Amino acid sequence: MLTLYGLKNCDTCRKAVKWLEAEGIAHRFHDLKVEGISAAEVKRFAAAVGWEALLNKASTTWRGLADGEKEGLTEAKAIKLMTAHPALIKRPVFDNGKAVISGFREPQKPDIRKAFGK
């Protein structure tokens, strides 16, 4: 089954949930803020989409980090930050154990439909 990782109060995540329901795609919502995420899962997502694409540098959480935390960024450091601060993960993340897609924009919908649809 498809798991949608996101934040309950994120507008994009809410749009993605509505779209999945309209498409008839069964899914489970994993609230990153409430349920958290393991470093192993973040590593798996990063391997699938690239750690730089997974890290949301436009977030208020990123802007709130100390400069020292943002400097000298490596994959390992980014994964550690995303695990500690799940709001740094570009949302939503669609995952069914075989395919992972991060983000939800109009051009991605055919890919999401193909990877996770009926």
C-alpha positions in Angstrom: 0.0 0.0 0.0 1.1 3.5 -0.7 2.2 5.6 2.3 2.1 9.4 2.0 4.6 11.0 4.3 3.8 14.6 5.1 2.5 17.1 7.7 -1.2 17.3 8.6 -1.2 21.1 8.3 0.7 21.3 5.0 -1.5 22.6 2.2 0.4 20.6 -0.4 0.0 17.4 1.6 -3.8 18.1 2.0 -4.0 18.6 -1.8 -2.1 15.4 -2.4 -4.5 13.4 -0.1 -7.6 14.9 -1.9 -6.0 14.0 -5.3 -5.2 10.4 -4.2 -8.8 10.0 -3.0 -10.2 11.4 -6.2 -8.0 9.1 -8.2 -9.1 6.1 -6.1 -5.6 5.3 -5.0 -5.6 3.6 -1.6 -3.1 5.1 0.8 -2.1 5.6 4.4 -1.0 9.1 5.7 2.1 9.2 7.9 2.3 12.5 9.8 6.0 13.2 10.1 5.5 15.6 13.0 3.5 13.1 15.1 5.0 9.8 14.0 8.5 10.9 13.2 10.8 9.1 10.8 13.8 6.8 11.1 17.2 7.6 9.7 16.9 4.4 7.6 13.7 5.6 6.0 15.3 9.0 5.2 18.3 7.3 3.8 16.0 5.1 1.6 14.2 8.2 0.3 17.4 10.0 -0.3 18.8 7.1 -2.3 15.6 7.1 -4.4 15.2 10.8 -5.1 18.6 12.3 -4.1 19.3 13.9 -0.8 19.6 17.4 -2.2 16.1 17.1 -3.8 14.7 15.6 -0.6 16.1 18.4 1.6 13.6 21.4 1.7 15.8 24.5 2.0 12.8 26.7 1.4 11.3 25.7 4.7 11.0 27.9 7.8 12.7 25.1 9.7 15.8 25.4 7.4 15.9 29.1 7.9 15.7 28.6 11.7 18.7 26.4 11.8 22.0 27.8 13.1 24.5 28.6 10.4 26.8 25.9 11.7 24.2 23.3 11.1 23.8 24.4 7.4 27.5 24.8 6.6 29.5 21.9 5.2 26.4 20.0 4.2 27.0 16.4 3.2 24.5 13.6 2.6 25.1 12.1 6.0 24.7 15.5 7.7 21.5 16.2 5.7 20.0 12.8 6.6 20.8 13.5 10.3 19.1 16.9 10.0 16.0 15.5 8.2 15.7 12.8 10.8 15.9 15.2 13.7 13.7 17.8 11.9 11.2 16.0 9.7 9.8 19.3 8.5 13.1 19.6 6.4 11.8 16.8 4.2 10.3 18.0 0.9 6.7 17.0 1.1 4.8 15.0 0.5 6.8 11.8 -0.1 4.9 9.0 -1.9 6.3 5.6 -1.0 5.0 2.0 -1.7 8.3 0.2 -0.8 9.3 0.0 -4.5 9.0 3.6 -5.8 9.5 6.9 -4.0 8.4 10.4 -5.3 9.0 13.6 -3.4 6.9 16.7 -4.0 3.5 17.2 -5.6 3.2 19.4 -8.6 1.1 19.1 -11.7 3.9 17.6 -13.9 4.4 14.8 -11.3 0.8 13.6 -11.3 1.3 11.2 -14.3 4.3 9.7 -12.7 2.5 9.3 -9.4 -0.5 7.8 -11.2 1.7 5.4 -13.1 3.8 4.3 -10.0 1.0 4.1 -7.5 -2.3 4.0 -9.4 -4.6 1.1 -10.2 
